[in-house]
């Protein structure tokens, strides 16, 4: 597990959710919630938090030659985005850190190093974690353009949405956190 994560001091929309508008019919991003881990003048990087793969954490651990101990937590692995799906990311609670850990906000950390998987296999990983393969990425100005086209809503991050809700409930819950009922929004967008 490795990937380069920008370390710019510019925060932008880092530590926010991007919530796909109903009009965003892109096959990959339709009805997604993306946690923005980075957003600055160089672009943006995030993890989709509501698209589980047909792959469990135990299966993933075995694929990287780690045998989970009895009682090691089991959970789905998520499709974090279309960029570098061979790279793994763990978005987790911040009570511990590992070699490739980077503190984010809202009490969350992003780790990209193999040692966190070793800890999880031993049942000694973080209290809360979302494991994702791949990430969503935007080049300079690209996300800003999509925001101007009303493709996304932006909401403050809520760890409860990331870790406590079923994946299928996260999209509507993230929108509700800013007072939006997605059932009442038209699939057609425009500008006034």
Secondary structure, DSSP 8 states (H G I E B T S, - for coil): --------S--TTTTEEEEE-TT---TTTTT-EEEEEEEETTEEEEEESS-EEEEEHHHHHHHTT----TT----EEEE--SEEEEEEEEEEETT---TTEEE-STTEEEE-SHHHHHHHHTT-S-SSEEEEEEEEEE-TTHHHHHHHTT-EEEEE--HHHHHHS-GGGHHHHHHHTTT--GGGS-S-----
